């Protein structure tokens, strides 16, 4: 190392990384780095520097304790000796000289954001500009770099949240896609079995199933192509953002002259960067599982379901014919018999099913919340329960007007292209099958629970939930299937 480079290295060691001038009253912090006492104390008073877990070193980001500041008298003596020798931060080597004028770049043009020499400052190009010693703008640009870093880190957090949200949406869509594939297979197997048992002429269910699966696979390919494009865009944005953050972090730790060289261009570039909007990708499934002719076969198993008022929650009002129920404004004075639900807006059907096939339809109208299905005869009717097969409930429900879900949150949201105003429920006890159909959409399949062995007798389940505004005032009504097409 030549003498000029050696002097430069020594001067750098006794310069404060924050103000870029000679250390004044130098102090050491826990990680071993040294700063001016006033600089580090002032920086930690800036909002955002202190975190709930403590304070951090502006160089290495290590956690430190402000009370552990230790004066470094030996370093202070070295600083004074270097100062007496006539050196100062920013002197540097030939690379820090203005080539045209062969003068040191000791000044800074605030308008152009660049270092200049004495001769440059008096040229027509800069004579109307604000020219200051580089030491005078050290803190200002150190702080600007700090603000730019904070802004980029916030954008990085937004990019990360967007990436997480997209991954979550895609993962949910993949689950829905696999569920729909399985539904098509199961439903056509069920249809084929029912056709054979009822000796109905075959309508080539295998060909229909193959066509439905092919349509679904084509939809999957097209959607995945758009999802990958968005993913690639997010990755590219994150990489650019990471490089900019790294560049600013490195620049903020450089010696003064290197930090200021071209600093304005870097700041302008970081300020101009923004998250690009992703191309909207619809993850709603378009390929329905709909089997022509299944609806007619299901109706051959029509069950005359009626409601059991003795099971109804005290706010539920059951009609005289026991075919409909709605949520009342006040609690009714009803006996607290063992059959009655005490905590939830639930009423059960009177019929118990322990064998055979049974089908019924329910008009849900324009309600924004409801629940339908079956449950075990001996479910807990007084305490907290969860609407899952583990607790003896096989139900689907609507919440908030557009969130269709099977059972509890362990199941993904259901994708329905047409909101059902009328829902069909089919129970095949021996096949351990409980399936739901959108009769508003000509019998498209909504959901089938995975094949659970039913533990004992089952009862039809109904829940009108709450009456929240005009969109949730319609009753749940059991439909008559006699004589319908």
C-alpha positions as CSV (number, residue, x, y, z in Angstrom):
1,X,0.0,0.0,0.0
2,X,1.5,3.4,-1.0
3,X,1.7,6.3,1.5
4,X,-1.3,8.1,0.0
5,X,-3.6,5.1,0.3
6,X,-2.2,4.5,3.8
7,X,-3.0,8.0,4.9
8,X,-6.5,7.7,3.4
9,X,-7.1,4.5,5.3
10,X,-6.0,6.0,8.6
11,X,-8.2,9.1,8.1
12,X,-11.2,6.8,7.3
13,X,-10.7,5.0,10.6
14,X,-10.9,8.2,12.7
15,X,-14.0,9.5,10.8
16,X,-17.5,9.1,12.3
17,X,-19.6,6.9,10.1
18,X,-22.6,9.1,10.7
19,X,-21.4,12.7,10.1
20,X,-18.3,11.7,8.0
21,X,-16.1,14.2,9.9
22,X,-13.5,13.6,12.5
23,X,-14.8,11.8,15.6
24,X,-15.7,14.2,18.4
25,X,-15.9,12.7,21.9
26,X,-15.8,9.2,20.4
27,X,-17.7,6.5,22.2
28,X,-17.9,2.7,21.7
29,X,-21.1,0.8,21.7
30,X,-21.8,-2.8,22.5
31,X,-20.9,-4.2,19.0
32,X,-17.5,-2.4,19.1
33,X,-18.2,0.4,16.5
34,X,-17.3,4.0,17.4
35,X,-19.2,7.2,16.7
36,X,-19.4,10.8,17.9
37,X,-21.3,10.9,21.1
38,X,-23.7,13.5,19.8
39,X,-24.2,11.7,16.5
40,X,-25.2,8.3,18.0
41,X,-27.3,9.9,20.7
42,X,-29.0,12.1,18.2
43,X,-29.7,9.2,15.8
44,X,-31.3,7.1,18.5
45,X,-33.7,9.9,19.2
46,X,-35.0,9.8,15.7
47,X,-38.4,8.0,15.4
48,X,-37.9,4.6,14.0
49,X,-34.4,4.0,15.2
50,X,-35.7,2.6,18.5
51,X,-37.6,-0.7,18.3
52,X,-39.6,-2.6,20.8
53,X,-36.6,-4.9,21.3
54,X,-34.2,-2.0,21.9
55,X,-31.7,0.0,19.8
56,X,-29.5,-1.0,16.9
57,X,-26.1,-0.1,15.5
58,X,-26.4,2.0,12.3
59,X,-23.6,0.0,10.7
60,X,-24.2,-3.6,11.6
61,X,-27.7,-3.4,13.0
62,X,-26.7,-5.4,16.1
63,X,-28.9,-4.8,19.1
64,X,-27.2,-2.5,21.6
65,X,-28.0,-0.7,24.9
66,X,-27.7,3.1,25.0
67,X,-26.6,3.0,28.6
68,X,-23.5,1.1,27.6
69,X,-21.9,3.9,25.7
70,X,-18.2,4.0,26.7
71,X,-15.9,7.0,26.0
72,X,-12.8,6.0,23.9
73,X,-10.1,8.3,25.1
74,X,-7.3,6.5,23.2
75,X,-9.2,7.0,19.9
76,X,-9.8,10.6,20.7
77,X,-6.0,11.2,21.1
78,X,-5.4,9.5,17.7
79,X,-8.0,11.8,16.1
80,X,-6.3,14.9,17.5
81,X,-2.9,13.8,16.2
82,X,-4.3,13.1,12.7
83,X,-5.9,16.5,12.8
84,X,-2.6,18.2,13.8
85,X,-0.9,16.6,10.8
86,X,-3.3,18.6,8.5
87,X,-5.3,15.7,7.1
88,X,-9.1,15.6,7.0
89,X,-11.8,13.2,5.9
90,X,-12.4,13.4,2.2
91,X,-8.9,14.3,1.1
92,X,-8.4,10.9,-0.6
93,X,-6.2,10.2,-3.5
94,X,-6.1,11.2,-7.2
95,X,-9.5,9.6,-7.7
96,X,-10.9,12.4,-5.5
97,X,-9.5,15.2,-7.6
98,X,-11.2,17.1,-10.4
99,X,-9.4,16.0,-13.5
100,X,-9.9,19.2,-15.6
101,X,-8.7,21.5,-12.7
102,X,-6.5,19.1,-10.7
103,X,-8.1,20.3,-7.5
104,X,-9.5,18.4,-4.6
105,X,-13.2,17.7,-4.7
106,X,-13.9,19.3,-1.4
107,X,-17.2,21.1,-2.2
108,X,-20.8,19.9,-3.0
109,X,-23.3,21.3,-5.4
110,X,-26.7,20.9,-3.8
111,X,-28.7,21.6,-7.0
112,X,-26.8,19.0,-9.0
113,X,-26.1,16.6,-6.1
114,X,-22.5,16.2,-7.0
115,X,-19.0,17.0,-5.6
116,X,-17.1,19.8,-7.2
117,X,-13.7,21.6,-6.8
118,X,-13.1,25.3,-6.1
119,X,-12.7,26.1,-9.8
120,X,-15.9,24.2,-10.7
121,X,-17.9,26.2,-8.1
122,X,-16.9,29.4,-9.9
123,X,-17.7,28.2,-13.4
124,X,-20.9,29.4,-15.3
125,X,-22.3,25.9,-14.8
126,X,-22.4,26.3,-11.0
127,X,-22.0,30.0,-10.2
128,X,-25.8,30.4,-9.4
129,X,-25.9,27.1,-7.4
130,X,-25.6,26.5,-3.7
131,X,-22.0,25.3,-3.1
132,X,-21.1,24.1,0.4
133,X,-18.2,22.1,1.9
134,X,-18.8,18.4,1.7
135,X,-18.6,18.1,5.5
136,X,-21.6,20.5,5.8
137,X,-23.9,18.2,3.9
138,X,-22.7,14.9,5.3
139,X,-25.5,14.7,7.9
140,X,-28.1,15.9,5.5
141,X,-27.4,13.2,2.9
142,X,-26.8,10.6,5.6
143,X,-30.4,11.3,6.8
144,X,-31.7,11.4,3.2
145,X,-30.2,7.9,2.6
146,X,-31.7,6.8,5.9
147,X,-35.2,8.0,4.9
148,X,-34.8,6.4,1.4
149,X,-33.9,3.1,3.1
150,X,-36.9,3.3,5.4
151,X,-39.1,3.9,2.4
152,X,-37.7,1.0,0.4
153,X,-37.9,-1.3,3.4
154,X,-41.6,-0.3,3.7
155,X,-42.1,-1.1,0.0
156,X,-40.2,-4.4,0.6
157,X,-42.7,-5.2,3.3
158,X,-45.6,-4.4,1.0
159,X,-44.1,-6.5,-1.8
160,X,-43.6,-9.4,0.7
161,X,-47.3,-9.1,1.9
162,X,-48.5,-9.1,-1.7
163,X,-46.4,-12.1,-2.5
164,X,-47.8,-13.9,0.6
165,X,-51.3,-13.0,-0.4
166,X,-50.8,-14.3,-3.9
167,X,-49.3,-17.5,-2.7
168,X,-52.3,-18.0,-0.3
169,X,-54.8,-17.3,-3.1
170,X,-53.0,-19.7,-5.4
171,X,-52.7,-22.4,-2.7
172,X,-56.5,-22.1,-2.0
173,X,-57.2,-22.3,-5.7
174,X,-55.1,-25.4,-6.1
175,X,-57.0,-27.1,-3.3
176,X,-60.3,-26.1,-4.9
177,X,-59.1,-27.4,-8.2
178,X,-58.2,-30.8,-6.7
179,X,-61.5,-30.9,-4.8
180,X,-63.4,-30.2,-8.1
181,X,-61.5,-32.9,-9.9
182,X,-62.3,-35.4,-7.1
183,X,-65.9,-34.2,-7.1
184,X,-66.3,-34.9,-10.8
185,X,-64.9,-38.4,-10.4
186,X,-67.1,-39.2,-7.3
187,X,-70.2,-37.7,-8.7
188,X,-70.0,-39.6,-12.0
189,X,-69.3,-42.8,-10.1
190,X,-72.3,-42.1,-8.0
191,X,-74.4,-41.4,-11.1
192,X,-73.2,-44.5,-12.8
193,X,-74.1,-46.6,-9.7
194,X,-77.6,-45.0,-9.4
195,X,-78.2,-45.6,-13.1
196,X,-77.4,-49.3,-12.7
197,X,-79.5,-49.7,-9.5
198,X,-82.5,-48.0,-10.9
199,X,-82.0,-49.7,-14.3
200,X,-82.1,-46.4,-16.1
201,X,-80.8,-46.5,-19.6
202,X,-77.2,-45.4,-19.7
203,X,-76.4,-41.9,-20.8
204,X,-72.7,-42.5,-21.2
205,X,-71.5,-41.0,-17.9
206,X,-67.9,-42.0,-18.6
207,X,-67.8,-39.8,-21.7
208,X,-69.4,-36.9,-19.8
209,X,-66.9,-37.3,-17.0
210,X,-63.9,-37.3,-19.4
211,X,-65.2,-34.2,-21.1
212,X,-65.7,-32.4,-17.7
213,X,-62.2,-33.4,-16.5
214,X,-60.6,-32.3,-19.8
215,X,-62.4,-28.9,-19.5
216,X,-61.1,-28.5,-15.9
217,X,-57.5,-29.4,-16.9
218,X,-57.6,-26.8,-19.7
219,X,-58.8,-24.2,-17.3
220,X,-56.1,-25.2,-14.9
221,X,-53.4,-24.8,-17.6
222,X,-54.6,-21.4,-18.6
223,X,-54.9,-20.1,-15.1
224,X,-51.5,-21.4,-14.0
225,X,-49.9,-19.6,-17.0
226,X,-51.3,-16.3,-15.7
227,X,-50.4,-17.2,-12.1
228,X,-46.8,-17.9,-13.1
229,X,-46.5,-14.6,-15.0
230,X,-47.6,-12.7,-11.9
231,X,-45.2,-14.8,-9.7
232,X,-42.3,-14.0,-12.0
233,X,-43.1,-10.3,-11.9
234,X,-43.2,-10.4,-8.1
235,X,-39.9,-12.2,-8.0
236,X,-38.3,-9.6,-10.4
237,X,-39.6,-6.7,-8.3
238,X,-38.3,-8.2,-5.1
239,X,-34.9,-8.7,-6.7
240,X,-34.7,-5.1,-7.9
241,X,-35.9,-3.8,-4.6
242,X,-33.3,-6.0,-2.7
243,X,-30.5,-4.6,-4.9
244,X,-31.5,-1.0,-4.3
245,X,-31.7,-1.5,-0.6
246,X,-28.3,-3.2,-0.6
247,X,-26.9,-0.3,-2.7
248,X,-28.2,2.3,-0.3
249,X,-27.0,0.4,2.8
250,X,-23.5,0.1,1.4
251,X,-23.5,3.8,0.3
252,X,-24.6,5.0,3.7
253,X,-21.6,3.3,5.3
254,X,-19.0,4.5,2.8
255,X,-16.5,7.3,3.5
256,X,-17.8,10.7,2.9
257,X,-16.6,11.3,-0.7
258,X,-17.8,8.0,-1.9
259,X,-21.2,8.4,-0.2
260,X,-21.8,11.7,-1.9
261,X,-20.5,10.8,-5.3
262,X,-23.7,10.5,-7.5
263,X,-25.9,10.3,-4.4
264,X,-28.7,12.4,-5.8
265,X,-29.1,10.1,-8.8
266,X,-29.4,7.1,-6.4
267,X,-31.9,9.0,-4.2
268,X,-34.0,9.9,-7.2
269,X,-34.0,6.4,-8.5
270,X,-35.1,5.0,-5.1
271,X,-37.9,7.6,-4.8
272,X,-39.2,6.8,-8.3
273,X,-39.5,3.1,-7.7
274,X,-42.9,1.7,-7.0
275,X,-44.7,-1.6,-6.9
276,X,-46.1,-2.6,-10.3
277,X,-49.7,-3.6,-10.3
278,X,-50.3,-7.3,-11.1
279,X,-52.5,-8.4,-13.9
280,X,-55.8,-9.5,-12.2
281,X,-56.2,-13.2,-12.4
282,X,-59.6,-14.7,-11.6
283,X,-59.2,-17.8,-9.4
284,X,-62.9,-18.6,-9.5
285,X,-63.5,-22.1,-11.0
286,X,-65.4,-21.9,-14.2
287,X,-65.9,-25.7,-14.9
288,X,-68.9,-26.9,-13.0
289,X,-69.6,-30.5,-12.0
290,X,-73.1,-30.8,-13.5
291,X,-74.6,-34.1,-14.6
292,X,-77.6,-34.0,-16.8
293,X,-80.2,-36.4,-15.5
294,X,-78.9,-36.7,-12.0
295,X,-81.5,-34.3,-10.6
296,X,-84.3,-36.6,-11.8
297,X,-82.8,-39.6,-10.2
298,X,-82.2,-37.8,-6.9
299,X,-85.9,-36.9,-6.7
300,X,-86.8,-40.5,-6.8
301,X,-85.4,-40.6,-3.2
302,X,-87.5,-37.6,-2.0
303,X,-87.9,-37.5,1.7
304,X,-90.9,-35.7,3.4
305,X,-88.8,-33.7,5.8
306,X,-90.5,-31.6,8.4
307,X,-89.0,-29.5,11.3
308,X,-89.0,-30.4,14.9
309,X,-90.0,-27.3,17.0
310,X,-88.8,-28.9,20.2
311,X,-85.2,-28.7,18.9
312,X,-85.4,-25.0,17.8
313,X,-83.3,-22.3,19.4
314,X,-85.5,-19.8,21.3
315,X,-85.3,-17.1,18.6
316,X,-86.3,-19.4,15.7
317,X,-89.9,-19.3,14.6
318,X,-91.1,-22.5,13.0
319,X,-94.2,-22.3,10.7
320,X,-97.4,-24.2,11.5
321,X,-96.8,-26.7,8.7
322,X,-93.3,-27.2,10.1
323,X,-91.8,-26.6,6.6
324,X,-90.1,-23.2,7.1
325,X,-88.1,-21.3,9.8
326,X,-87.0,-17.8,10.3
327,X,-85.1,-15.8,12.9
328,X,-87.3,-13.8,15.3
329,X,-86.7,-10.4,16.8
330,X,-87.0,-11.6,20.4
331,X,-86.5,-14.8,22.4
332,X,-89.6,-16.9,22.9
333,X,-90.4,-18.3,26.3
334,X,-90.0,-22.0,25.5
335,X,-89.2,-24.9,27.8
336,X,-85.5,-25.8,28.0
337,X,-86.0,-29.4,27.1
338,X,-83.0,-31.7,26.4
339,X,-83.6,-31.6,22.6
340,X,-83.5,-27.8,22.3
341,X,-80.4,-26.0,21.1
342,X,-79.4,-23.4,23.7
343,X,-76.5,-21.5,22.1
344,X,-77.0,-21.6,18.3
345,X,-79.7,-20.8,15.8
346,X,-80.3,-24.4,14.8
347,X,-83.4,-26.5,14.3
348,X,-83.4,-30.1,13.3
349,X,-85.7,-32.3,11.2
350,X,-88.1,-34.8,12.8
351,X,-86.9,-37.7,10.7
352,X,-84.0,-39.9,11.9
353,X,-82.1,-41.6,9.1
354,X,-80.0,-44.8,9.8
355,X,-80.2,-46.4,6.4
356,X,-81.2,-45.9,2.8
357,X,-81.1,-42.8,0.5
358,X,-82.9,-39.6,1.2
359,X,-83.1,-36.3,-0.8
360,X,-84.7,-33.0,0.1
361,X,-84.4,-29.4,-1.2
362,X,-84.4,-26.2,0.7
363,X,-85.2,-22.7,-0.5
364,X,-82.7,-20.3,1.0
365,X,-83.8,-17.3,-1.0
366,X,-81.6,-14.2,-0.9
367,X,-80.3,-14.8,2.6
368,X,-76.8,-13.7,3.2
369,X,-76.2,-16.3,5.9
370,X,-77.5,-19.9,6.3
371,X,-76.4,-23.4,7.1
372,X,-77.8,-26.8,5.8
373,X,-76.9,-30.5,6.2
374,X,-77.2,-33.3,8.7
375,X,-75.9,-34.0,12.2
376,X,-75.7,-36.9,14.6
377,X,-78.8,-37.5,16.8
378,X,-76.8,-37.1,20.0
379,X,-74.8,-33.9,19.3
380,X,-74.3,-31.6,22.2
381,X,-77.2,-29.1,22.1
382,X,-76.3,-26.9,25.1
383,X,-72.5,-26.2,24.9
384,X,-70.0,-24.9,22.4
385,X,-69.7,-27.1,19.3
386,X,-67.8,-26.9,16.0
387,X,-69.5,-27.6,12.7
388,X,-67.3,-30.4,11.5
389,X,-67.7,-34.2,11.0
390,X,-65.4,-34.7,14.0
391,X,-68.2,-33.2,16.2
392,X,-71.0,-34.9,14.3
393,X,-72.0,-32.2,11.8
394,X,-71.9,-32.5,8.0
395,X,-73.0,-29.0,6.9
396,X,-72.3,-26.3,4.3
397,X,-72.8,-22.7,5.2
398,X,-72.9,-19.2,3.7
399,X,-71.4,-16.2,5.6
400,X,-71.2,-12.5,4.7
401,X,-73.2,-13.0,1.6
402,X,-70.4,-14.6,-0.5
403,X,-68.3,-17.0,1.6
404,X,-69.4,-20.5,1.0
405,X,-67.7,-23.1,3.2
406,X,-68.1,-26.7,4.0
407,X,-67.9,-27.4,7.7
408,X,-65.4,-25.4,9.7
409,X,-62.3,-23.4,8.6
410,X,-60.3,-26.6,8.1
411,X,-62.1,-26.8,4.7
412,X,-61.3,-24.3,2.0
413,X,-63.8,-21.8,0.7
414,X,-66.1,-23.2,-2.0
415,X,-66.1,-21.7,-5.5
416,X,-69.6,-21.1,-6.8
417,X,-70.2,-19.2,-10.0
418,X,-74.0,-18.9,-9.4
419,X,-75.3,-18.1,-5.9
420,X,-77.8,-20.9,-4.9
421,X,-81.3,-19.8,-4.0
422,X,-82.3,-23.4,-3.7
423,X,-80.1,-26.2,-2.4
424,X,-80.5,-29.9,-2.7
425,X,-79.3,-32.3,0.0
426,X,-78.7,-36.0,-0.7
427,X,-77.9,-38.6,1.9
428,X,-76.7,-42.1,1.0
429,X,-76.3,-43.7,4.4
430,X,-74.7,-47.0,3.3
431,X,-72.3,-45.2,0.9
432,X,-71.3,-42.7,3.7
433,X,-72.2,-39.9,1.2
434,X,-73.7,-36.5,2.0
435,X,-73.7,-34.2,-1.0
436,X,-75.1,-30.7,-1.8
437,X,-76.3,-29.4,-5.1
438,X,-77.1,-25.9,-6.5
439,X,-80.6,-26.3,-7.9
440,X,-80.6,-22.7,-9.0
441,X,-77.8,-23.7,-11.4
442,X,-79.6,-26.8,-12.8
443,X,-78.2,-29.1,-10.2
444,X,-74.5,-28.3,-10.3
445,X,-72.5,-30.0,-7.6
446,X,-71.5,-27.9,-4.6
447,X,-69.7,-30.2,-2.2
448,X,-69.5,-33.8,-1.0
449,X,-67.8,-34.6,2.3
450,X,-65.1,-37.2,2.2
451,X,-66.5,-40.6,2.9
452,X,-67.0,-40.7,6.7
453,X,-68.7,-43.7,8.4
454,X,-71.8,-42.3,9.9
455,X,-71.9,-43.0,13.7
456,X,-75.5,-43.8,14.4
457,X,-78.7,-42.0,13.4
458,X,-78.7,-38.7,11.5
459,X,-81.1,-35.8,11.5
460,X,-81.6,-33.0,8.9
461,X,-79.9,-29.7,10.0
462,X,-81.1,-26.2,9.4
463,X,-79.8,-22.8,10.5
464,X,-81.1,-19.4,9.3
465,X,-78.4,-17.7,11.3
466,X,-79.2,-14.1,12.1
467,X,-81.5,-11.5,10.4
468,X,-79.0,-8.8,9.5
469,X,-80.7,-6.2,7.4
470,X,-83.1,-6.9,4.5
471,X,-80.8,-9.4,2.8
472,X,-81.2,-11.9,5.6
473,X,-84.9,-11.9,6.3
474,X,-86.1,-14.7,4.0
475,X,-87.0,-17.9,5.8
476,X,-85.5,-21.3,5.1
477,X,-88.2,-23.4,3.4
478,X,-88.3,-27.1,2.8
479,X,-89.6,-27.5,-0.8
480,X,-92.2,-30.0,-2.0
481,X,-90.8,-32.3,-4.7
482,X,-94.1,-34.0,-5.6
483,X,-95.1,-33.4,-9.2
484,X,-92.0,-31.2,-10.0
485,X,-90.2,-31.5,-13.3
